Amino acid sequence: RFKTLLLDYLDLVPAFNNVKWVYYMDLDILMARPFVNLISGLDRTYHYQHSTSSSNLFFFRSCSKNYYANSGFFIMNRNTSRPCLKLWQDELESNSDRYMDQYSLNRVFRNIENEERVRRRVSSCHLHVMEHENYLAFVKTNEDMIDMMKTPE
């Protein structure tokens, strides 16, 4: 639930007033390359920093076929992403006894998709899925971990 309230927490710290883009990453995600390369590469590919539509959240595609996106890393705009975060927060709170953040996010994706299918769009939220090639690697073995930590030649 914390991640859906992150922008509210940032509002409490005046030092963050000029922050426009927030990159959320779960604690169990390992960065093996400079973060600035990730940011600039994602913006070159997805142009999220130039997004002008209402409320947006940007996620990486899930490795599981059961989910639309991975809830462990996402990009949000400090000024416009709150409606999307609110949908996710409401889904988490209404099903807190059964659903974790990943499952609740999947339900938000499904609800928005259903709205679009029946051409009755009520939310102003746009959820975007980014591919993870060149940006993310999922470790399956110790050898994968060693390969990821090598400095590129």
C-alpha positions as a Python dict, from the first residue, in 0.01 Angstrom:
ca = {
    (1, 'R'): (0, 0, 0),
    (2, 'F'): (292, 236, 72),
    (3, 'K'): (384, 270, -294),
    (4, 'T'): (40, 404, -384),
    (5, 'L'): (83, 683, -125),
    (6, 'L'): (439, 777, -217),
    (7, 'L'): (347, 1110, -376),
    (8, 'D'): (155, 1209, -62),
    (9, 'Y'): (466, 1137, 147),
    (10, 'L'): (683, 1342, -90),
    (11, 'D'): (446, 1637, -41),
    (12, 'L'): (545, 1640, 327),
    (13, 'V'): (912, 1712, 248),
    (14, 'P'): (975, 2060, 105),
    (15, 'A'): (1310, 1947, -39),
    (16, 'F'): (1114, 1738, -292),
    (17, 'N'): (890, 2021, -417),
    (18, 'N'): (1076, 2048, -749),
    (19, 'V'): (1079, 1674, -819),
    (20, 'K'): (866, 1600, -1126),
    (21, 'W'): (936, 1232, -1203),
    (22, 'V'): (947, 963, -937),
    (23, 'Y'): (1097, 620, -998),
    (24, 'Y'): (973, 359, -755),
    (25, 'M'): (1173, 38, -716),
    (26, 'D'): (1102, -244, -469),
    (27, 'L'): (1378, -327, -227),
    (28, 'D'): (1447, -666, -383),
    (29, 'I'): (1546, -523, -723),
    (30, 'L'): (1916, -511, -797),
    (31, 'M'): (2069, -238, -1016),
    (32, 'A'): (2384, -360, -1190),
    (33, 'R'): (2430, -61, -1421),
    (34, 'P'): (2415, 318, -1367),
    (35, 'F'): (2060, 434, -1299),
    (36, 'V'): (2100, 735, -1528),
    (37, 'N'): (2141, 497, -1824),
    (38, 'L'): (1810, 333, -1736),
    (39, 'I'): (1629, 667, -1713),
    (40, 'S'): (1764, 808, -2038),
    (41, 'G'): (1716, 478, -2223),
    (42, 'L'): (1355, 444, -2112),
    (43, 'D'): (1275, 802, -2206),
    (44, 'R'): (1434, 757, -2551),
    (45, 'T'): (1222, 446, -2606),
    (46, 'Y'): (893, 542, -2440),
    (47, 'H'): (906, 925, -2430),
    (48, 'Y'): (735, 921, -2092),
    (49, 'Q'): (886, 1254, -1990),
    (50, 'H'): (701, 1413, -2281),
    (51, 'S'): (368, 1251, -2200),
    (52, 'T'): (86, 1504, -2206),
    (53, 'S'): (-220, 1289, -2141),
    (54, 'S'): (-393, 1310, -1807),
    (55, 'S'): (-274, 1053, -1554),
    (56, 'N'): (-4, 801, -1640),
    (57, 'L'): (193, 525, -1473),
    (58, 'F'): (466, 333, -1656),
    (59, 'F'): (544, -29, -1562),
    (60, 'F'): (762, -307, -1697),
    (61, 'R'): (584, -607, -1846),
    (62, 'S'): (549, -895, -1603),
    (63, 'C'): (743, -1216, -1663),
    (64, 'S'): (432, -1404, -1557),
    (65, 'K'): (155, -1458, -1808),
    (66, 'N'): (-90, -1409, -1519),
    (67, 'Y'): (-14, -1038, -1483),
    (68, 'Y'): (-7, -738, -1714),
    (69, 'A'): (286, -563, -1549),
    (70, 'N'): (536, -591, -1267),
    (71, 'S'): (439, -373, -970),
    (72, 'G'): (796, -365, -834),
    (73, 'F'): (923, -84, -1058),
    (74, 'F'): (724, 202, -1200),
    (75, 'I'): (754, 562, -1309),
    (76, 'M'): (511, 831, -1202),
    (77, 'N'): (468, 1200, -1266),
    (78, 'R'): (445, 1402, -947),
    (79, 'N'): (178, 1632, -1093),
    (80, 'T'): (-43, 1396, -1291),
    (81, 'S'): (-16, 1035, -1170),
    (82, 'R'): (-236, 1061, -861),
    (83, 'P'): (-562, 940, -1027),
    (84, 'C'): (-387, 618, -1134),
    (85, 'L'): (-236, 570, -790),
    (86, 'K'): (-578, 630, -635),
    (87, 'L'): (-737, 355, -848),
    (88, 'W'): (-464, 116, -737),
    (89, 'Q'): (-494, 224, -373),
    (90, 'D'): (-874, 180, -379),
    (91, 'E'): (-833, -169, -524),
    (92, 'L'): (-582, -259, -254),
    (93, 'E'): (-802, -126, 25),
    (94, 'S'): (-1123, -284, -96),
    (95, 'N'): (-959, -625, -112),
    (96, 'S'): (-690, -593, 152),
    (97, 'D'): (-767, -931, 304),
    (98, 'R'): (-699, -1115, -22),
    (99, 'Y'): (-486, -913, -262),
    (100, 'M'): (-130, -796, -265),
    (101, 'D'): (-9, -502, -474),
    (102, 'Q'): (68, -715, -780),
    (103, 'Y'): (-277, -871, -795),
    (104, 'S'): (-451, -539, -726),
    (105, 'L'): (-255, -369, -1003),
    (106, 'N'): (-364, -647, -1238),
    (107, 'R'): (-727, -579, -1145),
    (108, 'V'): (-683, -208, -1224),
    (109, 'F'): (-539, -299, -1565),
    (110, 'R'): (-832, -533, -1627),
    (111, 'N'): (-1091, -274, -1516),
    (112, 'I'): (-946, -10, -1749),
    (113, 'E'): (-929, -261, -2034),
    (114, 'N'): (-1296, -349, -1977),
    (115, 'E'): (-1392, 21, -1981),
    (116, 'E'): (-1219, 60, -2317),
    (117, 'R'): (-1379, -254, -2456),
    (118, 'V'): (-1731, -129, -2386),
    (119, 'R'): (-1632, 225, -2491),
    (120, 'R'): (-1733, 364, -2159),
    (121, 'R'): (-1413, 514, -2029),
    (122, 'V'): (-1468, 656, -1682),
    (123, 'S'): (-1116, 673, -1545),
    (124, 'S'): (-860, 929, -1654),
    (125, 'C'): (-580, 683, -1585),
    (126, 'H'): (-350, 548, -1854),
    (127, 'L'): (-131, 253, -1759),
    (128, 'H'): (164, 188, -1990),
    (129, 'V'): (364, -133, -2016),
    (130, 'M'): (731, -116, -2111),
    (131, 'E'): (930, -412, -2238),
    (132, 'H'): (1228, -510, -2027),
    (133, 'E'): (1482, -609, -2289),
    (134, 'N'): (1795, -394, -2255),
    (135, 'Y'): (1668, -263, -1921),
    (136, 'L'): (1580, -550, -1689),
    (137, 'A'): (1706, -900, -1633),
    (138, 'F'): (1548, -1153, -1405),
    (139, 'V'): (1795, -1369, -1217),
    (140, 'K'): (1723, -1740, -1224),
    (141, 'T'): (2064, -1887, -1132),
    (142, 'N'): (2388, -1785, -961),
    (143, 'E'): (2553, -1779, -1304),
    (144, 'D'): (2295, -1523, -1420),
    (145, 'M'): (2387, -1306, -1122),
    (146, 'I'): (2759, -1328, -1199),
    (147, 'D'): (2699, -1243, -1567),
    (148, 'M'): (2486, -944, -1474),
    (149, 'M'): (2752, -802, -1244),
    (150, 'K'): (3027, -809, -1508),
    (151, 'T'): (3137, -475, -1644),
    (152, 'P'): (3042, -437, -2011),
    (153, 'E'): (3341, -434, -2245),
}
